[in-house]
Amino acid sequence: MHIEVYESEGEALEAAAALAEACLRDGATAQPPGGIAGGRGGRALMLALSGRDGIPWAHARFCVVDEPLEDASNRALLREHLLAPRGVSLPAGEGE
C-alpha cells in the first residue's frame, strides 16, 4: 500500500484530480468509472477536475453518490460544471 500525505486540503485535491485525470485519460477507450463521493469532498474534487483539460470527458463514466437535493445535488454539479461546459450530456434519465 502506498500512502501520500499532503500539507493542505488543496494539495490533496489537486493530487486526486491529477490521478483521476491520468486514469481517465489512459483508460479512455475502456471507459473506466470514476467515483465522485457525496458531500463537501466530492464537490471539491469536481471543482479540481473542472480545471483539467486532459480528460476525455465524452468517454468518462462517473459513479455519483448523492441524495436527491435537486439543483444542489452532486449529479447536477457534475452535469453543470464538468460535462455541459464541454458539450457532454448525460444519457436520458440520468442526472435528473
Summary of the structure (lengths in Angstrom):
residues: 96
radius of gyration: 13.3
end to end distance: 37.8
largest distance: 41.3
contacts: 226
relative contact order: 0.15
helix: 54%
strand: 8%
